[in-house]
Amino acid sequence: GFTGCGMDAHPPENLYPYTVSRPIYSNPTFEEDNERQAREERTLRERLSRTCGSVWTRQALKVVKGVFPVIDWLSRYPIREWLPSDVISGVSTGLVCSLQGLAYALLVSVAPVYGLYSAFFPILTYFLLGTSRHISVGPFPVTCLMVGSVVLTLAPDDHFLLPGNGTGVNGTEADGIVVDVEAMEAQRIMVASSMTVFLPIQVVMGLLQVGFLVRYLSDPLVGGFTTAAAFHVLISQLKIVLSVPTNNHSGCFSILYTLIDVFTNIRQTNRADLAAGLLTIVIVMAVKEVNSKFRHKIPVPIPIEVIVTVVAAGISYATELESRYGASIVHSIPRGFAPAQPPNTELLWNILGSSFSTAVVGYAVAVSVAKVYAAKHDYTINGNQELIAFGFSNVFCGCFSGFVASTALSRTAVQESTGGKSQVAGIISAVMVMIVILALGNLLEPLQKSVLAAIVIANLKGMFMQVTEVPTLWRQNRADCFIWLATCLASVVLGLDVGLLAGLVFEMGTVVVRTQFPACSTLGNIPGTNIYRNMKDYKNIAEVPGIKIFKCNAPIYFANIDYFKERLRVTVGFDSVRVFKKRNKALKKIHKLIKKGKLRATEVSLGVDNKGFESEQDSGRESGQVEDGDWPVPEVEVRVDWALELPVRVSVPKVQIHSLVLDFSAVSFLDVVAVKSLRLVGRTLLLVPYRACSGMAAGRCECICTHSEPKTFGGWPGVKKGSKEATSLQEKHQGQTDILQKVQGLDC
């Protein structure tokens, strides 16, 4: 039976011991006693007919609601309770969406107006297909930068240089070389929108119900990746704040090359842009701190980005910063929407890999944020449906010259903190963006680009603050800390797409290492309790005499079975195969003594057959751990007390335990290799009993011992004490006393 107790946290007087007593089963015996029944198997045709029948009858509405969640929640929408809050939240979020769209377009290296498109179109589709009530769908800095790196790779400035001595209508002059700006912007937005349209991988993943694959992006990996992305964003916007010319760099060491260009041309810094950028960073970050500190007292967060943008645009227009000081401004924000256009299929193979990594990152970030607010407001989201929603949103957005949509943490926080209850707030925010596109866009044309870049930088604080997680991860789990550091370093040095892949490979490597070298421990008993803990963790702990309790804290499979057996060997203190070979060697020598007449043995049964283990000899030979010559045969097996001195000169390792307990409570699975190895371990341990009367090997054979003191050895089985036969045997071995005294280890 087993003895247990209540929770460890209770004092001993409140513990109620309990006893569970049941037979020890083998798997075949358990299934036979409990009458295991076969599961009903249906053919594919039966399952399809049953599924289709239920779809077109009782579950048709449920399927439609699953595809379009808006039908379910909008029909139950409490207008009087939620609509006022959603309107206020939508107006506030819409203003932030507009400004972040303009700012994040700089990360994609396209005209700011396309950022407004990216803040408008995805919301419409997500409203119909999404399951989160609170996230604000639109541009996200990390995904924008990933798209921007592809844009700069496929459409760099060098591809649009024209010889000339002056500046044309559609070009800018630089050292006698004219850049065809219009053609460059057209090609870049074609690359960005095509990459966005080629994100139906999200839809495919959602339809295949494989949203769980994103779980492989652990929190440490995402934290390290987004922190590295924050560094990339900071460096990319630094050149805009300083307004210095730089070359376009992407890929490995792009941050280093950009910094070299910035410091090489630092003397060309535009003071008006630098002053506006620094002032914007300071003001925005300061007001955001006020919003965060007094969020419980302020009913609506101060829309500092909106205020700063309006003021900066007014100052730039009034003081004519572009003509007087050469400031870089937004210039043109055309009214209305760009016509829909198909993607360029020729770019497919050039952007397919980057599209996949961008899709995964965008989805992982969006779902992570959605889960946080779903838990806070007590509702659930469907991860696979979110994949479908974002996939269609990106396809729809890309067809109208937008770029990849996800969600921004700061924008979602605004939508939730201003009272947003549902995606009705998202629709109202889209209406606000539409108003900017159709009517108010031209008012922002004098706005300095350095102000937009400063808004982007000010919103990176949350990402940079993730660095403070590193010391905590180091204390809690160093493997997770290494994942964070490796992903961050790889993403900074190698670029975001390659860095993400490298971080994922490193994460998988740590999983393999942690399972290949699992934490194994020897458990001991806390005196006075039935609690067992690691012997190394407590001072007041005792090991049960003659028993070893071995615990493994990981799955056991082909990669770690050798390590498991080595740790088990160290725990028990002997190598069972070596002990078995040595004992067999000793038994053979004892057999020679028997043949010489010094000992006489009578053959009996080879012991009880254990149904849990079949074909010991075959298994041993298959594994290669026990040679054919090492297997004992009936005529040389004797029962020996191996703890005492032997009558032969063979060094046999001592076995100090009689029982071994394997604690597999933390073992989640075993593979075929592990099962075979554990079977062999069990067989070899069964062949090495603690004493002759212990274990499965006891009673396999008996020996007849002779000695001048029959009382000590109990005589000979089948020989009557004091008979002529007994006297003859005693006389026969008279004079061999000193040899026979060494046979005290023989249990007769």
N, C-alpha and C positions, 0 to 999 in steps of 0.2 A: 504494500500500500504506500501511499504518499501522505506526507504530513504538511500542512500549510497553515497560514495565519492570515489575519486581516492586513490592512494597509500598514506600511512601515512607519508612517507618520504618527500613529497612535501610540500612547504609552503602553508598556507591556501589560498592565493590569486590564486594559480594554481589549486585549487580543483574544479572539475566540478560536482556539485550534479546531481543525476539522480533519477528518480522515476519509480518504477515498480508497476503497478496496475493490479491485476488479482483476480479472485474469490478464496475463500478459499475452497479447495476441501477436501472431505473425499475420502478414497481410492476407494470405489465402484463408487462414482460419477465421479471421474477422469477417471476410466477405461471405464465407460459408455459413457462419453462425447468424449473421444478420441478413442473409438472403438478398444479396445484391441483385438488383434488377436492371435489365438492359434499357437504355433510353430509346424512346420512340424516334425513329429516323424517317423523315419525310423526303420524298424526291424533290428535285428542283422545281419540277412542274407543279407539284402540290403546294409548295411554299409560295410560288409566284401566284397561283390562282387564289390562294387564301389571302395573300397580301393585297392583290388587286381587288378582290371582292370586298375586303374591308375598306379599301380606299374609296371605292365608288359607292359604298353604302354608309356605314356609320362614321367613318373617319375622314370623309372628304373635307369637311369644314376644318377639322383639326390640321390637316395637311396644308390647306390654304393659309391658315393662321400661322403655321410654322414658316412658310415661305414669306409671307407678308405680316410680320408681327404687329404692324400699325393697325390692322383690322381688329386685333384683340384689345390693345390698350386704348385706342382712340374711342372705341364704342363705350368704354367705361370711364371716359375722361370727365372728372368733376370740374365743370366749367367755372362755377362760382368760386371754388376754392383754389384752383390752380392757375386759371388764366391770367389774373392780375400779376401774379409772381412771374409767370413765364414771359409776359410782355416786358416787364422791367428788366428781367434777366436777358431777354433777347436783344433789347436795345443796347444795353451795356456791352454784351458780348459781340454784337455786330460791329460796334465801333472798334473794339479791339481786333476783331477779325480783319477788318479793312486795313488797319495799320500794320498788323503782322503780315498780312498778305503782301503789302508793298515792300516791307522790310525783307521778308524771306525770299522774295524774288531775286534779291541781290545774291543770295547764296546759290541760286540756280544759274546765275549769270545771264538772266533774261530781263527784259523791260519790266518795270514794276507793275504795269497793268495786268500782266499775266498772273501775278500773285493774287489780284482781286478775283480773277476767274477761278483760281484754285481754292479760294475761300468761299465761293458761292456754289458751284455745281455739285461738289460731293455731298453737301448737306441735303440736297433734294433727294438724292438716291438713298442716303442713309436713313432719312426720315421714314421711308417705306420699308426698308429691309433690316435696319439695325435693331438690336435688343437692349442697348444701354440708353437710359433716360437722360444722362447728364453729360456725356463727353461732347466736346465741341469739335466737329470734324473739320479738317482743313490742313494747311501746311504745318510741317513739323521740322525744326531746324536740322536734325540729323538726317532725315530722308532727303530734305532739300539739298543738303551738302553732298550726299551720295549721288543724287541726280546731277548736281553741278559738276562733280568731278568727271562724270561721263560726258557731259556737254562740252567741257573744256578739252577733253581728250579727242572728241570727234569733230569739234568745230572750234579750233583755236584761232587766235587772231591772225596767225601766219597764213591761214588759208584764204584770207580776204584782203590781202595787201595789193594795192594797185600803185604803179608808178605815177608820180604827179608832183607839181610844184606848188599847188594850192589846195585849198579845201573846197570840195564840191558840195552839192546839196546833200548827197547821201554818204559823204565820207568825212573823215577827220585826218588832218595832216600830222605826220610825225617824222621829222628828219627827211622831208622830201618824199615820204611814202604815205599814201592815202589808204585808210582802212574803210572798206565798203561796209558801213555800219548797218544799213538796211538789210543787205544780203546776209550779214553775219547774224543779226537778230532773228531773221527768218529761219536760217538754218538751225540756230540754237533752240528756238522754241519748237522746231520740228523734231529735233532729237529728244528734247524733254517730254513733249507730248506723246511721241511714239513710244518712249520708254514707259510712260504711264499707261498707255493703252495695252502694252504688252505685259500687263500685270494680271491677266486672267488666271495666272497660276494660283492666286488666292481663291478664285471661284472654284477651280478644279479641286484644290485641297479641301474646300468646304463641302463640295458635293461628295468627295470620297471620304468624308468624316475623319480627316487626319489632322484636325486642329491640335491634337495632343502633341504633335511633333515639335511645336513651338515651346513645349515645356522643357526641351533640352537646352533652351536659352535660360540658364539659371539666373537668379538675381545677382550674384557676384559677376557673372559674365556680362549681363546687361548694364550693371553699374560701371564696370570698367570700360565697356564700349562707349556708353553715352558720355562718360567723362572725357575719353579721348576725342569723341566727336565735338565736345565743347571746346577743346583746344584747337581743333581744326577750324571751327566756326570763328573763334576769337582771332586767329591769325588771318583768316580770309577777310574778316571785317576790319582788321587793323589797317590794312592798306587803304580802305575806303575812308576811315576816320582821318587818317593822315593825308589822304588824297595824293599819294605818290604813285608813279607808274611802276608796274611790276609785270613780269612775264607770267603766263598761266602755267601752273604746275599741278600735276596730279600723280597719284601713285606713290611709290616708295620715296621717302624723304622729301615729300612735297612741302611739308611745314618748314624744313630747314632751308630749302631753296627759296621759299617765299620770304622768310626772314632775312636771308642774305640780300634779296632784291630790295626789301624795305629799307634796311640799314644802308645799303649802297646809295639809294636815292633819298635818304632822309632829309637832305638839305632842300629838296624840292617840296617839302611839306607846305600845304596851304594853311595858313594860320587861321583863316576864317572857319574852314571846315574842322580843324583840330579843336578850336575853342568851342564851336557848337557841339561837337561830338562829346568832348569831356564834360561840358556842362550838362548835356542830356543824360549821360551815364550817372553823374552824381545825383541829379534831381530825381530821376526815375528810381534808382536804387534806394534813395532816402525815403521817398514817398511809399514805396513798396514795403519798406520796413515798418513804416507807420501803419499801413494797412494790415500788416501781419500782427503787429503788437496790439492794436486796438480793434481787431476784427469783431470782437464781441460787443463793442460799443458803437462802431460805425455801421449803420444799416446797409449802406452800399459802399464798396471799396472806391476810393478816389480813382477815376479813370485817367491816371497820370500820363499814359502814352498819348491819349487823345488830346489832352491839354497841351502837352509839350509839342506835339505835331502841329496843332493849329497855331500856337504862338510862334513856333519856328518858321512856319510857312509865311505868317504875316510879317515877321521881321525881315525875312529874306526878300519878300516882295517890296516892302517899304524902303529898304536900304539898298536894293539892287546889288546883292552880294555877288551875283554871277558876273555882271559887267564891271563892277568896281574892284572886286577882290579875286575874281577868277574862281569862285566857289563852284563845286560840282553839284548841280541840282537835278531833279527828276526830269525836267523838261516836259515831255508830252505824255499825257494820260488821255487817250482818245475815249470819247463817249461811246457807249453801246458795247455790244458783244461781238467778238470775232466770229466769222462764219465757221460752221463745223467743217472739219477736213479729216480725211482718212490718214492713218499713220503711214510712215515710209517703211515698207516691208524690207527694203534693202538693208536697213539698219538692224534687222532682227538678230542676226548672229553676232553682231558687235556689242549688243546691249543685253543679250539674254541672261548671261551670268549675273551682271549687275542688277538687272530687273528682279531676279529671284532673291538676291540678298536684300535689296531694298524693300521688297514685298514682305519678307520675313521680319525685318526690323520694324517696319511700320506697323504690321499687325501685332507683333509682340508688345510694343509700347502701348498701342491703343487698348489691347485687351487687358494689360496690366493696370492701366488707369481705370478702365471700365470696371474691373473687379473690385478695386478699392472703393469706388462710389456705390457699387451694387451692394457690397457688404455693409457700408455705412447706412444705406437707406433700405436695407432688408428686401432685396429682390435678386433675382438670378439673371445671368446672361448666358447665352448659348455661343460657345466659342466657334463652332462650325458655322453657325449662321452669321457670326461677325466676319468670318472669312469671306463668305458670299457677299455680305453687304459692302465691305471695303473693296472687294474685287470689282463689283459692278460700279461702285462710286468712282474708282480710278479710271475704268474704261470710259464712263460717261464724261468724266472731267477731262481726260486726255483728248477726246474727240472735239472738245471746245477750247483747245489750246491751253489747257491747264497742266499742272504737274502733280506729282504724287501727293496724296492726301493721307493723313493719319490723324493724330490729335496732338495738341500742344498742352502741356501740363498747366501752364499759367492761364491759358484761355479757358480750359475746362474748369479750373478753380474759380475763375470769374463767373462762369455760367452757373456753377453750383452755389457759390457764396452769395450771389445776388438773388437767390430764391428760385432758380430754375427747377421745375418739377418734372419736365418731360421734354421730348424733342420738339414740342411746339415752340419752345424757346429757341431751338436751333433754326426752325423755319423763320422766325421773326428776325434772328440775326442774319439770315440769308437775305431777307428783305432789306435790311439796313445796308448790306454790302451791295445789293442791286441798286439802291438809291445812290450810293457813292459812284458806282460804275456809270449810271445813266445821267447823273446831274451834278455831282459834287467833285468829280475827279479833277476837273480843270483847276479847282481852287488849290489843289495840292501840287500843282506843277512847279511853283517856286521853291518847294521844300528841298533842303539840302540832303544829299544821299548820306552824308556823315551822320545826320540825325537818325535816319532809319537804321544805319549800321550800329549806332549807339544804343538804340532800342533793342536790337538783337543781342548785343553784348550784355546789356543790363538784365535780360531775361535768362542769361546763362548761369546766374548765381546758384540756382538749385542744382544744376548739373555739377558745378565745381564743388559744391558742398558735399558731394558724395565721397570726396577724398577722406572726409572724417570717418567714414565707415571702415577704412583700412585697419586702424588699430583695434577696433572692435572685432573685426573678422580674424585678426591675428590671435586674439585671445580666445575666441570661440572655436574656430576651425581654421587651421593654417592652410589646409588644402584649398578652401574657398578663398582665402586671402591671396594665395598664389594664382588662382584663376583670375581674380580681379586684376592683379598687377600684370600678369602675362597678357591678358586681353587688352588692357589699356596701353601697355608698351607696344604691343604688336600693331594696334590700330593707329597709334601716333606715328610709328616708324614706317609701316608698310602701306598705310592707307586704310580707309574704313572697310572696304569690301574684303580685301585680303586679310586685314587684321581681324575681322569678325570670324572668318574661316579658321585662321590660326588659333584664335581663342577657343573656338568650338572644338577643334582637334585637341588642344591642350586640356580642355575640360573632360573630354572623353578619355584622354590618357590618364588623368587623375582618377577617374572611376575605375579604369582597368588596374591601375597600381594599387588603389585602396582595396579592391577585391582580390588582387593577386597576392597581396601581402596583408591579409586581414589581421585585425587585433584579436589575439588569442590570449586567454588567461586561465589561471588555475584558481578555482573557487575554494574558499574555506568557510567554516561555520563561525558565526558570531556567538560566543558562549552564552548559554541560557536562552537561545532563540533557535528557530528553524530557518533563519535567514542566512543566505550564502552570498558572499561578495568576493571580489578580486583580492587575492592574498596580498598584493602589493599596495593596496589602497588603505589598509587599516592596520593599526598596531595590535589591537585587542581582537585577534582572529586566530582560529586554530584549524589545522587541517585534520580531517577525520582519519584516524589511524588505519592504514591498510587500504585506503580508498583515495583515488585521485578523481577530481571533478574538473573536467576540461571543457571550456566554453569557446566557441568560435562565433565571431560577430559579423559574418559575411556569408554570402552564398558560397558553396563549395562546387567547383567545376574544374575543367581540365587545366586551366591556367594556374590554379593555386593548390591543387591537390598535393603536389610534392611539398610545398611549403607547409600545408596542413599536417602532413605526416611527419615532417621534421619537427614541428612544434609539439606534436603529440609525443614523439619519441623523447624530446627533452623533458616534457612534463612527467611521463611515467618513469623516466630515469633509466631506460634500457631499450635496446633494439630487439624487438620480439623475434625477428628472423635470425639475428645473430645468436640470441639466447637459444632459440630452437636448434640451430645447427650445432652449437656447443654441447647442448644436452644430448642431442642425438649421437654426437661423437663419444660422449661419456657412456651413453647406454651401450654402444657397440663394444666399448672396452669392457664394460661390465658383463656383456654377453660372452666375451671371451673367458672371463672368470667363471661364468656358469658352465661353459663347455669344458673347462679344466676340472670341473667338479667342486670348485670352491663355493659356487652358488648353484641352486637348481630352481628353475621357474616352471610354472604350469600355465599354459595358454588359456585365456578366458576371452569373453566378449570384448570387442574393440570399443565398447562404450555405447552410450545412448545416442541414437541418430538424431541430429538436430535438423528438423525440416526447414528451418529458416536459412540454412546454408547447404548448398548442394555441391557435390563434386569438389571436395577440398583439394585433392591432388591435381585435378584438371585445372582448377582456377590458379593454383600456385604455379603450375608449369606455364600456363598462358601468360601470367604476369611477368615471368622471368625472375621472380624474387627468391624462389626456392627451387634448387636444383633437384633432378631426379634422385640423385644419390643421397639427398638429405632427408627424404621422406622415410620415416621409420616403418619397419615391417613387423608383423606380430611377434616373430620369434625374438626380437631384440628389445621390445618395449617392456619396461619394468616400472613399477611405482616407486618413486624416489622422493625423499624429502630433501629438496635442493637447498634448503636453508642450512643444512649441516654439511660436515666435511664428507667428501666423496672418497671411495676406495681406489680411485684412479687419478692420474695426474692430468687433469683437464681443467683449465681455468674457465669456469662457467660464471657469467655475470649474475649477481644476486638480484632477485626480484623481491622488492619490498612491499608490493601491494597485492591484494587479492581481488580487488574490484576496480573497474574503471567506468565512470559515468560521463557520457558525452552530452553536454548541454547544447542542443541545437535550436533553442528557442529563437535565436536571432538569424538562423539560416533560412533564407527565403526559398532556395531551390537547390537541387542536386542534378548534375547532368549524368550521362551514362558512364563517363570515365570515373566520376566521383563515386558512383554507386559500386562499380566494380572494385575500386581501390578500397572502399570502406568494407566491402565484403571480405577482401583479403586481409585487411587489418584485423577484422573480427576473428577470422580463422586462425591467423598466426597468434593472436593473443589467447585464443582458446587452447592452443597447443602449448602455452607456457603458463601452467597453473602456479599459484603462489606456493601451495603445498600439495602433497599427493592427493589429499582428500578434498581439494578445492577445484572448482571449475569443471568444465565439460570433460577434460581429459582424465579425471579421476576414475579409477576402477577399470581402466582398460585392460590391465594385466596385473598379475600378482607375482611376487618373487618368493622364493623359499630361501631363508637365510639360516646359516649354521653358525654356532658359536659355542664356546666351552661353557657359556652361561645361558642355557636355553630359557631361563626365566626372563632374562632381559629381552630376548627376541621373540619369545612366545612359541618356540618350536617350529615344526613344519606342518603345514596344512595337510590333512589326511594321514598324518603319522601319529599314532597314539603315543602319548608321553610315557616313557619308561619301557616301551616295547623293545623287542630285539632289533627291529628296523631302526628305531631311534638311536639305540645304543651303537649300532653299526655305523650310522651316519656321524655320530659324535666322534667315534674312534677314527673314522676315515679322515676327519679334518683336524685331528689332534696335532698340535705343533704348528698350526697355521693361525694361531691366535692373533699375532700382531698384524697380520694381513686382514683378518676378518674384523678386527676392531674398527677398521676404516669403513666398514659397511654399515655403520650406525645410521647413515642417511637412508638406508633401505627400510621402507615401511612395510613390515611383515605382520 
